[in-house]
Amino acid sequence: MKATDAELTALVIATKNSAAFGELVRRHQALVRSMLHRMCRNHALADDLAQDTFIRAFEKVGSFKGTGSFKSWLCSIAYTEFLKSARKRKSADRVLEKFKADVEESEAPRDMGNVVDLDRALATLKEEERAVVVMCYSCGMSHSEAADATGMPLGTVKSHVNRGRAKLQAYFANAETGTEVTV
């Protein structure tokens, strides 16, 4: 006989049984992924958010009271994950736009025919470098604050900022002269 969602949930709550939770994931992953895909219109992002949803559900399964269905509880977590992701993307877009405007104003060539695409310049940086450069130069965070935000040691943040800044300066200098840059 096949266990119900309520029985599996009770087993997970009581014993943190990963096999029982795995069965709940198998039952509901298509629904969660489909819902998230429809909301964000991006398969890869939907898969990432679905994974985050199930991780969060496993962590918070003790808060499931059984007053509604497990499916609706899971979908509410998925929706919350979607909203958090959307807020992060909007925030990141605002930060990049501000950074782009600041760079264009202060460092980019004045000739509008030679305006450099900041997104391309930032894309040349390693992920960690890009994160801390944006935090420190666009958000106005100190190195210590960026270290706290990223969980990196302070010295590592300083190294990433210095390397990232040097790569961006080289990129913009080469863009001004029209030469191809590899950093």
ABEGO torsion letter per residue (X at the ends): XBBBAAAAAAAAAAAGBAAAAAAAAAAAAAAAAAAAAAAAGBAAAAAAAAAAAAAAAAAAAAABAGABBAAAAAAAAAAAAAAAAAAAAAAAAAAAAAAAAAAAAAABBABAAABBBAAAAAAABBAAAAAAAAAAAAAGBBAAAAAAAAGBBAAAAAAAAAAAAAAAAAAAAAAAAGBBBBX
